[in-house]
Amino acid sequence: MEMLISLATTALQGIWGTDTSRLQRLAGEGGEGKLDSCYAYGRSREVVKMQWPQYYVPADERDA
């Protein structure tokens, strides 16, 4: 029973992750939306580097 709660969350995240056009719309103008909303969408992560290279900031520059 306890596993069902996390299963629903994982399923929704998986469904959202398959629609790249939706992710691009959520990024919006100026990189708003999903950027920096979680670890995977942090500006220094590989996902941002691939999807929105104009907003990618290497980790060493971001900490400075």
C-alpha positions as CSV (number, residue, x, y, z in Angstrom):
1,M,0.0,0.0,0.0
2,E,2.8,2.4,0.9
3,M,4.4,1.8,-2.5
4,L,1.3,3.0,-4.4
5,I,1.9,6.6,-3.4
6,S,5.4,6.8,-4.8
7,L,4.3,4.8,-7.8
8,A,1.8,7.5,-8.8
9,T,4.4,10.2,-8.5
10,T,6.9,8.2,-10.6
11,A,4.3,7.5,-13.3
12,L,3.4,11.2,-13.6
13,Q,7.0,12.2,-13.9
14,G,7.6,9.6,-16.5
15,I,4.7,10.7,-18.6
16,W,5.8,14.4,-18.4
17,G,9.3,13.4,-19.4
18,T,8.3,11.8,-22.6
19,D,6.7,15.0,-24.1
20,T,9.6,17.2,-25.0
21,S,7.4,19.8,-26.7
22,R,5.6,20.3,-23.3
23,L,8.9,20.7,-21.5
24,Q,10.0,23.3,-24.1
25,R,6.8,25.3,-23.6
26,L,7.3,25.2,-19.8
27,A,10.7,26.6,-20.2
28,G,9.1,29.6,-21.8
29,E,10.8,32.8,-22.7
30,G,13.8,33.6,-20.4
31,G,14.0,30.1,-19.1
32,E,11.1,30.2,-16.7
33,G,9.0,27.2,-15.9
34,K,10.9,24.0,-15.0
35,L,14.4,25.4,-14.9
36,D,15.9,25.2,-11.4
37,S,12.7,23.5,-10.1
38,C,14.5,20.3,-9.2
39,Y,17.9,18.6,-9.4
40,A,17.5,17.3,-12.9
41,Y,16.4,20.8,-14.3
42,G,19.1,22.7,-12.5
43,R,20.9,25.1,-14.8
44,S,24.2,23.2,-14.5
45,R,22.6,19.8,-15.4
46,E,23.0,17.8,-18.6
47,V,19.2,18.0,-19.4
48,V,19.3,21.8,-19.5
49,K,22.5,21.6,-21.6
50,M,20.7,19.5,-24.2
51,Q,17.2,21.1,-24.1
52,W,18.0,24.7,-23.4
53,P,21.7,25.3,-24.1
54,Q,21.3,29.1,-23.9
55,Y,20.4,28.7,-20.2
56,Y,23.1,26.2,-19.3
57,V,25.7,27.4,-16.7
58,P,28.6,25.1,-15.8
59,A,28.6,24.1,-12.1
60,D,32.0,25.8,-11.4
61,E,30.8,29.1,-12.9
62,R,27.5,29.0,-11.0
63,D,29.1,28.5,-7.6
64,A,31.4,31.5,-8.2
